[in-house]
């Protein structure tokens, strides 16, 4: 995937995908009875890390100058 396409895709993911993922994560946690604050914190931290793992390739090197330029 080209640098320009990865940059465009990363922007779309951050603008549309991440808010959608946040709403989904909050709704999933809301399905259960309210756990203790520590358990709830661990769930949100885990979900916060999990979304980035499959998208690591898309975001890798986006902050660097275009290597093709």
N, CA, C and O atoms as CSV, one atom per row, in Angstrom:
chain,resi,resn,atom,element,x,y,z
A,1,UNK,N,N,0.857,-1.169,0.000
A,1,UNK,CA,C,0.000,0.000,0.000
A,1,UNK,C,C,0.906,1.236,0.000
A,1,UNK,O,O,1.894,1.291,0.732
A,2,UNK,N,N,0.564,2.204,-0.813
A,2,UNK,CA,C,1.393,3.396,-0.923
A,2,UNK,C,C,1.256,4.268,0.330
A,2,UNK,O,O,0.317,4.132,1.115
A,3,UNK,N,N,2.227,5.161,0.479
A,3,UNK,CA,C,2.234,6.068,1.632
A,3,UNK,C,C,0.986,6.946,1.629
A,3,UNK,O,O,0.351,7.146,2.664
A,4,UNK,N,N,0.647,7.461,0.463
A,4,UNK,CA,C,-0.517,8.350,0.354
A,4,UNK,C,C,-1.812,7.610,0.708
A,4,UNK,O,O,-2.677,8.169,1.382
A,5,UNK,N,N,-1.949,6.370,0.262
A,5,UNK,CA,C,-3.145,5.582,0.566
A,5,UNK,C,C,-3.205,5.248,2.054
A,5,UNK,O,O,-4.280,5.292,2.653
A,6,UNK,N,N,-2.049,4.912,2.665
A,6,UNK,CA,C,-2.045,4.619,4.102
A,6,UNK,C,C,-2.391,5.865,4.904
A,6,UNK,O,O,-3.097,5.775,5.909
A,7,UNK,N,N,-1.907,7.022,4.478
A,7,UNK,CA,C,-2.211,8.271,5.187
A,7,UNK,C,C,-3.701,8.584,5.098
A,7,UNK,O,O,-4.312,8.984,6.089
A,8,UNK,N,N,-4.282,8.407,3.930
A,8,UNK,CA,C,-5.709,8.643,3.738
A,8,UNK,C,C,-6.540,7.672,4.558
A,8,UNK,O,O,-7.512,8.063,5.204
A,9,UNK,N,N,-6.151,6.396,4.528
A,9,UNK,CA,C,-6.867,5.368,5.282
A,9,UNK,C,C,-6.750,5.601,6.790
A,9,UNK,O,O,-7.718,5.405,7.525
A,10,UNK,N,N,-5.577,6.015,7.247
A,10,UNK,CA,C,-5.392,6.305,8.672
A,10,UNK,C,C,-6.310,7.449,9.114
A,10,UNK,O,O,-6.884,7.405,10.202
A,11,UNK,N,N,-6.442,8.454,8.281
A,11,UNK,CA,C,-7.348,9.561,8.590
A,11,UNK,C,C,-8.788,9.108,8.694
A,11,UNK,O,O,-9.506,9.503,9.614
A,12,UNK,N,N,-9.212,8.281,7.756
A,12,UNK,CA,C,-10.587,7.755,7.805
A,12,UNK,C,C,-10.821,6.915,9.056
A,12,UNK,O,O,-11.867,7.014,9.697
A,13,UNK,N,N,-9.844,6.097,9.390
A,13,UNK,CA,C,-9.979,5.256,10.579
A,13,UNK,C,C,-10.099,6.113,11.826
A,13,UNK,O,O,-10.928,5.834,12.692
A,14,UNK,N,N,-9.278,7.154,11.929
A,14,UNK,CA,C,-9.317,8.002,13.123
A,14,UNK,C,C,-10.581,8.846,13.206
A,14,UNK,O,O,-11.092,9.087,14.300
A,15,UNK,N,N,-11.091,9.297,12.070
A,15,UNK,CA,C,-12.275,10.165,12.074
A,15,UNK,C,C,-13.570,9.371,12.229
A,15,UNK,O,O,-14.469,9.791,12.957
A,16,UNK,N,N,-13.672,8.230,11.552
A,16,UNK,CA,C,-14.923,7.475,11.572
A,16,UNK,C,C,-14.838,6.183,12.384
A,16,UNK,O,O,-15.749,5.869,13.150
A,17,UNK,N,N,-13.774,5.455,12.223
A,17,UNK,CA,C,-13.663,4.143,12.859
A,17,UNK,C,C,-13.474,4.191,14.358
A,17,UNK,O,O,-14.123,3.444,15.091
A,18,UNK,N,N,-12.590,5.061,14.825
A,18,UNK,CA,C,-12.309,5.119,16.258
A,18,UNK,C,C,-13.521,5.569,17.074
A,18,UNK,O,O,-13.816,4.939,18.090
A,19,UNK,N,N,-14.241,6.629,16.684
A,19,UNK,CA,C,-15.453,6.965,17.454
A,19,UNK,C,C,-16.497,5.844,17.450
A,19,UNK,O,O,-17.166,5.609,18.457
A,20,UNK,N,N,-16.629,5.160,16.321
A,20,UNK,CA,C,-17.556,4.039,16.247
A,20,UNK,C,C,-17.120,2.914,17.183
A,20,UNK,O,O,-17.954,2.298,17.847
A,21,UNK,N,N,-15.825,2.647,17.239
A,21,UNK,CA,C,-15.285,1.624,18.136
A,21,UNK,C,C,-15.502,2.012,19.602
A,21,UNK,O,O,-15.807,1.155,20.431
A,22,UNK,N,N,-15.345,3.292,19.920
A,22,UNK,CA,C,-15.554,3.763,21.298
A,22,UNK,C,C,-17.006,3.558,21.711
A,22,UNK,O,O,-17.276,3.075,22.810
A,23,UNK,N,N,-17.937,3.919,20.845
A,23,UNK,CA,C,-19.365,3.734,21.150
A,23,UNK,C,C,-19.669,2.251,21.332
A,23,UNK,O,O,-20.411,1.875,22.240
A,24,UNK,N,N,-19.102,1.413,20.476
A,24,UNK,CA,C,-19.317,-0.023,20.577
A,24,UNK,C,C,-18.736,-0.571,21.895
A,24,UNK,O,O,-19.366,-1.404,22.546
A,25,UNK,N,N,-17.554,-0.112,22.283
A,25,UNK,CA,C,-16.934,-0.589,23.518
A,25,UNK,C,C,-17.754,-0.175,24.739
A,25,UNK,O,O,-17.925,-0.967,25.666
A,26,UNK,N,N,-18.252,1.036,24.745
A,26,UNK,CA,C,-19.070,1.506,25.870
A,26,UNK,C,C,-20.368,0.709,25.948
A,26,UNK,O,O,-20.812,0.365,27.043
A,27,UNK,N,N,-20.974,0.416,24.819
A,27,UNK,CA,C,-22.213,-0.368,24.811
A,27,UNK,C,C,-21.975,-1.800,25.268
A,27,UNK,O,O,-22.819,-2.373,25.958
A,28,UNK,N,N,-20.852,-2.383,24.900
A,28,UNK,CA,C,-20.544,-3.741,25.345
A,28,UNK,C,C,-20.361,-3.782,26.853
A,28,UNK,O,O,-20.877,-4.683,27.515
A,29,UNK,N,N,-19.631,-2.815,27.405
A,29,UNK,CA,C,-19.424,-2.778,28.851
A,29,UNK,C,C,-20.742,-2.507,29.567
A,29,UNK,O,O,-20.955,-3.004,30.673
A,30,UNK,N,N,-21.629,-1.726,28.955
A,30,UNK,CA,C,-22.910,-1.400,29.585
A,30,UNK,C,C,-23.849,-2.605,29.657
A,30,UNK,O,O,-24.803,-2.592,30.435
A,31,UNK,N,N,-23.599,-3.634,28.867
A,31,UNK,CA,C,-24.448,-4.822,28.909
A,31,UNK,C,C,-24.333,-5.579,30.230
A,31,UNK,O,O,-25.265,-6.271,30.640
A,32,UNK,N,N,-23.208,-5.446,30.880
A,32,UNK,CA,C,-22.963,-6.154,32.137
A,32,UNK,C,C,-23.290,-5.258,33.322
A,32,UNK,O,O,-23.347,-4.035,33.197
A,33,UNK,N,N,-23.507,-5.893,34.485
A,33,UNK,CA,C,-23.658,-5.088,35.694
A,33,UNK,C,C,-22.357,-4.330,35.916
A,33,UNK,O,O,-21.279,-4.798,35.550
A,34,UNK,N,N,-22.474,-3.163,36.514
A,34,UNK,CA,C,-21.291,-2.322,36.706
A,34,UNK,C,C,-20.249,-3.030,37.567
A,34,UNK,O,O,-20.482,-3.285,38.748
A,35,UNK,N,N,-19.078,-3.351,36.961
A,35,UNK,CA,C,-18.013,-3.988,37.747
A,35,UNK,C,C,-17.307,-2.949,38.613
A,35,UNK,O,O,-17.623,-1.761,38.551
A,36,UNK,N,N,-16.369,-3.395,39.404
A,36,UNK,CA,C,-15.604,-2.445,40.210
A,36,UNK,C,C,-14.825,-1.527,39.269
A,36,UNK,O,O,-14.595,-1.862,38.107
A,37,UNK,N,N,-14.431,-0.387,39.779
A,37,UNK,CA,C,-13.774,0.623,38.945
A,37,UNK,C,C,-12.461,0.102,38.375
A,37,UNK,O,O,-12.099,0.461,37.254
A,38,UNK,N,N,-11.745,-0.727,39.109
A,38,UNK,CA,C,-10.483,-1.278,38.624
A,38,UNK,C,C,-10.716,-2.251,37.462
A,38,UNK,O,O,-9.985,-2.226,36.473
A,39,UNK,N,N,-11.721,-3.094,37.583
A,39,UNK,CA,C,-12.047,-4.032,36.505
A,39,UNK,C,C,-12.510,-3.269,35.268
A,39,UNK,O,O,-12.123,-3.599,34.147
A,40,UNK,N,N,-13.333,-2.258,35.476
A,40,UNK,CA,C,-13.814,-1.455,34.356
A,40,UNK,C,C,-12.643,-0.732,33.673
A,40,UNK,O,O,-12.599,-0.654,32.445
A,41,UNK,N,N,-11.715,-0.216,34.445
A,41,UNK,CA,C,-10.538,0.437,33.889
A,41,UNK,C,C,-9.716,-0.552,33.063
A,41,UNK,O,O,-9.267,-0.219,31.966
A,42,UNK,N,N,-9.517,-1.755,33.578
A,42,UNK,CA,C,-8.765,-2.763,32.835
A,42,UNK,C,C,-9.459,-3.144,31.529
A,42,UNK,O,O,-8.796,-3.372,30.517
A,43,UNK,N,N,-10.774,-3.211,31.546
A,43,UNK,CA,C,-11.525,-3.521,30.318
A,43,UNK,C,C,-11.307,-2.425,29.281
A,43,UNK,O,O,-11.029,-2.721,28.119
A,44,UNK,N,N,-11.431,-1.162,29.688
A,44,UNK,CA,C,-11.257,-0.058,28.746
A,44,UNK,C,C,-9.818,0.050,28.246
A,44,UNK,O,O,-9.595,0.353,27.074
A,45,UNK,N,N,-8.854,-0.190,29.104
A,45,UNK,CA,C,-7.453,-0.167,28.667
A,45,UNK,C,C,-7.204,-1.303,27.674
A,45,UNK,O,O,-6.539,-1.106,26.657
A,46,UNK,N,N,-7.737,-2.491,27.968
A,46,UNK,CA,C,-7.591,-3.618,27.048
A,46,UNK,C,C,-8.226,-3.335,25.704
A,46,UNK,O,O,-7.621,-3.597,24.665
A,47,UNK,N,N,-9.439,-2.803,25.710
A,47,UNK,CA,C,-10.106,-2.465,24.454
A,47,UNK,C,C,-9.393,-1.332,23.724
A,47,UNK,O,O,-9.408,-1.275,22.495
A,48,UNK,N,N,-8.771,-0.436,24.477
A,48,UNK,CA,C,-8.017,0.656,23.863
A,48,UNK,C,C,-6.764,0.178,23.156
A,48,UNK,O,O,-6.328,0.797,22.185
A,49,UNK,N,N,-6.186,-0.897,23.620
A,49,UNK,CA,C,-4.991,-1.445,22.977
A,49,UNK,C,C,-5.374,-2.373,21.828
A,49,UNK,O,O,-4.706,-2.392,20.794
A,50,UNK,N,N,-6.441,-3.137,22.003
A,50,UNK,CA,C,-6.830,-4.140,21.008
A,50,UNK,C,C,-7.145,-3.523,19.646
A,50,UNK,O,O,-6.837,-4.135,18.623
A,51,UNK,N,N,-7.745,-2.339,19.595
A,51,UNK,CA,C,-8.127,-1.769,18.307
A,51,UNK,C,C,-6.905,-1.425,17.462
A,51,UNK,O,O,-6.974,-1.451,16.234
A,52,UNK,N,N,-5.793,-1.103,18.109
A,52,UNK,CA,C,-4.617,-0.654,17.372
A,52,UNK,C,C,-3.778,-1.800,16.817
A,52,UNK,O,O,-3.042,-1.606,15.849
A,53,UNK,N,N,-3.872,-2.980,17.406
A,53,UNK,CA,C,-3.009,-4.088,16.987
A,53,UNK,C,C,-3.210,-4.461,15.509
A,53,UNK,O,O,-2.219,-4.546,14.784
A,54,UNK,N,N,-4.435,-4.685,15.031
A,54,UNK,CA,C,-4.568,-5.046,13.616
A,54,UNK,C,C,-4.290,-3.879,12.665
A,54,UNK,O,O,-4.051,-4.100,11.478
A,55,UNK,N,N,-4.318,-2.644,13.166
A,55,UNK,CA,C,-4.129,-1.471,12.307
A,55,UNK,C,C,-2.716,-0.902,12.390
A,55,UNK,O,O,-2.453,0.183,11.870
A,56,UNK,N,N,-1.814,-1.619,13.034
A,56,UNK,CA,C,-0.450,-1.130,13.220
A,56,UNK,C,C,0.216,-0.837,11.880
A,56,UNK,O,O,0.919,0.165,11.749
A,57,UNK,N,N,0.008,-1.687,10.893
A,57,UNK,CA,C,0.631,-1.491,9.585
A,57,UNK,C,C,0.141,-0.195,8.921
A,57,UNK,O,O,0.918,0.491,8.257
A,58,UNK,N,N,-1.112,0.132,9.096
A,58,UNK,CA,C,-1.663,1.335,8.467
A,58,UNK,C,C,-1.041,2.590,9.077
A,58,UNK,O,O,-0.719,3.533,8.355
A,59,UNK,N,N,-0.871,2.610,10.398
A,59,UNK,CA,C,-0.389,3.808,11.071
A,59,UNK,C,C,1.128,3.918,11.120
A,59,UNK,O,O,1.651,4.982,11.453
A,60,UNK,N,N,1.844,2.857,10.799
A,60,UNK,CA,C,3.302,2.850,10.903
A,60,UNK,C,C,3.918,3.799,9.875
A,60,UNK,O,O,3.718,3.629,8.672
A,61,UNK,N,N,4.662,4.793,10.347
A,61,UNK,CA,C,5.365,5.721,9.481
A,61,UNK,C,C,4.552,6.867,8.941
A,61,UNK,O,O,5.044,7.615,8.096
A,62,UNK,N,N,3.325,7.035,9.395
A,62,UNK,CA,C,2.469,8.103,8.875
A,62,UNK,C,C,3.002,9.484,9.253
A,62,UNK,O,O,2.836,10.430,8.483
A,63,UNK,N,N,3.633,9.625,10.407
A,63,UNK,CA,C,4.147,10.919,10.843
A,63,UNK,C,C,5.453,11.315,10.187
A,63,UNK,O,O,5.931,12.430,10.392
A,64,UNK,N,N,6.037,10.428,9.405
A,64,UNK,CA,C,7.306,10.693,8.736
A,64,UNK,C,C,7.054,11.368,7.383
A,64,UNK,O,O,5.945,11.300,6.853
A,65,UNK,N,N,8.085,12.022,6.823
A,65,UNK,CA,C,7.911,12.592,5.481
A,65,UNK,C,C,7.691,11.490,4.446
A,65,UNK,O,O,8.077,10.340,4.655
A,66,UNK,N,N,7.070,11.855,3.338
A,66,UNK,CA,C,6.783,10.889,2.275
A,66,UNK,C,C,8.096,10.307,1.740
A,66,UNK,O,O,8.940,11.059,1.253
A,67,UNK,N,N,8.282,9.002,1.820
A,67,UNK,CA,C,9.530,8.411,1.347
A,67,UNK,C,C,9.675,8.452,-0.176
A,67,UNK,O,O,10.788,8.317,-0.684
A,68,UNK,N,N,8.587,8.633,-0.908
A,68,UNK,CA,C,8.639,8.695,-2.364
A,68,UNK,C,C,8.967,10.076,-2.889
A,68,UNK,O,O,9.315,10.233,-4.059
A,69,UNK,N,N,8.860,11.087,-2.025
A,69,UNK,CA,C,9.082,12.478,-2.470
A,69,UNK,C,C,10.558,12.799,-2.603
A,69,UNK,O,O,10.916,13.920,-2.965
